[in-house]
């Protein structure tokens, strides 16, 4: 039986593994297909497709995971089979990159109130694509000797409830869904059990949401049953993945939520039906 993992992060966002290492590991553990769904960047997906010939036993699905906000909740939308070369996509990603950079400057400015001086150039050294996330700031704070671990940086300073937290730009999920549909992709709501905002799902369906990440490592059997029911009621395709971030602490490993290849076949069939 063939297996897949449709939610994977590389070091082009906040994962720790290179694209090459991800593909090698996917082969080692017997996966037939993966989608590199980095946060707000497609560099990982582009790299995977460029080198895919060297891993011809691993199918690479173009993907991304966009950040959005609704009623002060962080809502992540996955996009599959997207047109990676679309000018609209490139423009939106550039906007997100600038927004993340400006957010990082605000966080670093807040850290100064606690006598933590970290130049933005040091933070950028921990990124591969120049796209800055809080994990990169945590790495820089640790590198400068202010904390012993990245976890400590989050707990004391930059976590959601910590004093130096700065929220991302509040882009609504309906805008993200619209963009993914415009670039001929399949928008999927990521880890709804982690989000705990089920009443949002029917609303997003009206805006063009096409899938629900039913299968996820922290979803309980009750969660899976509930989201399978919601997906059926709303005519959403059920997907899933590990949300692997390499060996970053607190995240599942690649393939930890492996799914049968039939999930990917259903996703592809929907894409063909809509756009071909």
C-alpha positions in Angstrom: 0.0 0.0 0.0 1.2 3.5 -0.9 1.4 6.3 1.8 1.6 10.1 1.7 2.2 13.0 4.0 0.6 16.3 2.8 1.7 18.7 5.6 5.5 19.1 5.8 7.8 22.1 6.6 11.3 22.7 5.4 14.0 25.1 6.5 12.7 27.6 4.0 10.2 28.5 6.7 10.4 27.2 10.3 11.4 23.6 9.7 14.9 22.3 10.5 15.4 19.9 7.5 16.5 20.9 4.1 14.4 19.9 1.1 16.9 17.2 0.2 16.9 15.7 3.7 13.1 15.6 3.7 13.0 13.8 0.3 15.6 11.3 1.5 13.8 10.7 4.7 10.5 10.3 2.9 12.1 7.6 0.7 13.6 5.9 3.8 10.3 5.6 5.6 8.4 4.4 2.5 6.3 7.5 1.6 5.2 7.7 -2.0 4.3 11.4 -2.0 4.7 14.5 0.1 3.8 18.2 -0.1 6.1 20.8 1.3 3.7 23.3 2.8 6.0 26.0 4.2 4.5 29.0 6.0 3.9 31.9 3.6 6.6 30.9 1.1 6.8 28.5 -1.9 10.6 28.3 -2.0 10.6 24.8 -0.5 8.0 23.5 -2.9 9.9 25.0 -5.9 13.2 23.4 -4.7 11.5 20.0 -4.3 10.1 20.1 -7.8 13.5 21.2 -9.2 15.3 18.2 -7.7 12.4 15.7 -8.0 14.0 13.8 -10.8 16.7 12.6 -8.3 13.9 11.2 -6.2 11.6 9.8 -8.9 10.0 7.4 -6.4 8.6 10.3 -4.4 5.8 12.4 -5.9 6.0 16.1 -5.0 2.7 18.0 -4.7 3.0 21.8 -4.9 1.9 23.3 -1.6 1.9 26.2 0.8 0.5 27.1 4.2 -0.8 30.6 4.5 -1.3 32.5 7.8 -4.6 34.4 8.4 -6.6 35.7 11.3 -10.3 35.7 12.2 -11.7 37.1 15.4 -8.2 37.1 17.0 -7.6 33.4 16.1 -4.8 32.2 13.9 -6.3 30.4 11.0 -3.9 28.4 8.7 -5.0 27.6 5.2 -3.2 25.0 3.1 -3.1 25.3 -0.6 -2.4 22.3 -2.9 -1.7 22.0 -6.6 -1.2 25.8 -6.7 0.4 27.5 -9.7 3.8 28.3 -8.2 4.7 30.7 -11.0 1.5 32.8 -10.8 2.3 36.6 -10.6 -0.6 37.0 -8.1 1.0 34.4 -5.8 4.4 36.0 -6.1 2.9 39.4 -5.2 1.0 38.0 -2.2 4.1 36.1 -0.9 6.2 39.3 -1.2 3.6 41.1 0.8 3.7 38.4 3.5 7.6 38.5 3.6 7.6 42.2 4.2 4.9 41.9 6.8 6.9 39.3 8.7 10.0 41.4 8.5 8.2 44.4 10.0 6.7 42.2 12.7 10.2 40.8 13.6 11.5 44.4 14.0 8.6 45.1 16.4 9.4 42.0 18.5 13.1 42.9 18.6 12.2 46.4 19.7 10.1 45.0 22.6 12.9 42.6 23.6 15.1 45.7 24.2 12.9 46.6 27.1 14.3 43.4 28.7 17.9 44.3 27.8 17.9 41.8 25.0 19.7 43.3 22.0 19.5 41.2 18.9 20.2 42.8 15.5 17.8 41.8 12.7 20.9 40.7 10.7 21.6 38.0 13.3 18.0 36.7 13.0 18.2 36.6 9.2 21.2 34.3 9.5 18.8 31.6 10.8 16.5 31.8 7.8 17.0 30.1 4.4 14.5 32.2 2.3 14.7 35.4 4.3 11.2 34.8 5.6 11.3 35.5 9.4 9.2 33.6 12.0 9.4 33.6 15.7 11.4 30.3 15.8 14.2 32.2 14.0 14.0 35.0 16.6 14.2 32.4 19.3 17.2 30.8 17.7 18.9 34.3 17.5 18.1 35.0 21.2 19.6 31.7 22.2 22.7 32.3 19.9 23.3 35.7 21.6 23.3 33.9 25.0 20.2 35.4 26.5 18.4 32.1 27.0 19.5 28.5 27.2 16.9 27.1 24.8 14.5 28.2 22.2 11.6 27.0 24.3 12.8 29.4 27.1 12.7 32.3 24.6 9.1 31.5 23.8 8.0 31.0 27.4 9.7 34.1 28.7 9.5 36.6 25.9 7.9 35.8 22.5 5.2 33.2 23.0 1.5 34.1 22.5 1.1 35.1 26.2 4.6 36.5 26.7 5.4 40.2 27.0 7.2 40.6 23.6 4.6 38.9 21.5 3.4 40.8 18.4 0.6 39.3 16.3 1.0 38.8 12.6 -0.9 41.0 10.1 -4.6 40.1 10.4 -5.2 38.9 6.8 -8.7 37.3 6.8 -8.9 33.6 5.7 -11.5 34.4 3.1 -8.8 36.5 1.3 -6.3 33.6 1.4 -9.0 31.2 0.1 -9.8 33.6 -2.8 -6.1 33.8 -3.7 -5.6 30.0 -3.7 -8.6 29.5 -5.8 -7.4 32.3 -8.2 -4.1 30.4 -8.7 -6.0 27.1 -9.4 -5.3 25.5 -6.0 -7.3 23.5 -3.5 -7.7 25.5 -0.2 -7.8 23.3 2.9 -8.3 24.4 6.5 -5.3 23.1 8.5 -5.6 21.3 11.9 -9.1 22.3 12.9 -8.8 20.4 16.1 -6.0 22.6 17.1 -7.9 25.7 16.0 -11.1 24.8 17.9 -13.3 27.1 15.9 -15.7 24.7 14.2 -18.4 27.3 13.6 -15.9 29.0 11.2 -15.9 26.0 8.8 -19.3 26.5 7.2 -18.5 30.2 6.7 -15.2 29.4 5.0 -17.0 26.9 2.8 -19.1 29.7 1.5 -16.0 31.6 0.5 -14.6 28.6 -1.5 -12.9 26.3 1.0 -12.6 22.9 -0.5 -11.0 20.7 2.1 -10.5 19.9 5.8 -7.4 18.5 7.4 -9.3 15.7 9.2 -6.2 13.6 9.9 -3.6 15.3 12.2 -1.3 13.9 14.9 -3.0 15.6 17.8 -6.5 14.9 16.7 -8.2 12.4 18.9 -10.5 9.7 17.5 -13.4 11.9 18.5 -11.9 14.8 16.6 -11.4 12.7 13.5 -15.0 11.4 13.6 -16.3 14.9 14.1 -14.3 16.4 11.2 -15.1 13.5 8.9 -18.8 14.2 9.6 -18.4 18.0 9.0 -16.4 17.3 5.8 -19.2 15.1 4.5 -21.9 17.5 5.4 -20.2 20.4 3.8 -18.9 18.5 0.8 -15.2 19.1 1.7 -12.5 16.7 0.8 -10.7 15.1 3.8 -6.9 15.5 3.9 -4.2 15.2 6.5 -0.5 15.3 7.3 2.1 15.3 10.1 2.9 19.0 10.2 6.5 17.9 10.5 9.1 20.6 11.3 12.1 18.3 11.1 13.6 17.8 14.6 12.1 20.9 16.1 11.0 20.3 19.6 7.3 19.7 20.1 6.4 18.8 16.5 5.6 15.4 15.0 8.1 13.6 12.7 7.7 13.2 9.0 5.2 10.4 8.2 3.8 10.3 11.8 0.4 10.9 10.2 0.8 8.8 7.0 -2.3 8.5 4.9 -3.3 6.1 2.1 -2.5 7.3 -1.4 -6.3 7.3 -2.2 -6.5 10.6 -0.2 -4.1 12.2 -2.8 -6.0 10.7 -5.7 -9.2 12.3 -4.4 -7.5 15.6 -4.1 -6.1 15.4 -7.6 -9.4 14.3 -9.0 -11.1 17.4 -7.5 -8.3 19.6 -8.9 -8.8 18.1 -12.4 -12.6 18.5 -12.2 -12.3 22.2 -11.2 -9.5 23.5 -13.4 -8.9 21.1 -16.3 
